[in-house]
């Protein structure tokens, strides 16, 4: 009527071995995931450091606006080209 104690212990031992094996596989997978996480964090730190160095090493200096003489020369060249084109097209 009662189960043999050796058989019950063997069944429990097999169950525990299976559970330990599954937990070990989970532990190995977790360690691999943590390693990938650390590698990704290190790579991100490297990219951020490179970006920080690039922006601090060469700051952009805004160019000054064009001078009055530049505006005058562009206006004069445009007016001259327009007059020349008008004179050539309307020449009888």
Order of alpha helices (4+ residues) and beta strands (2+ residues): alpha-alpha
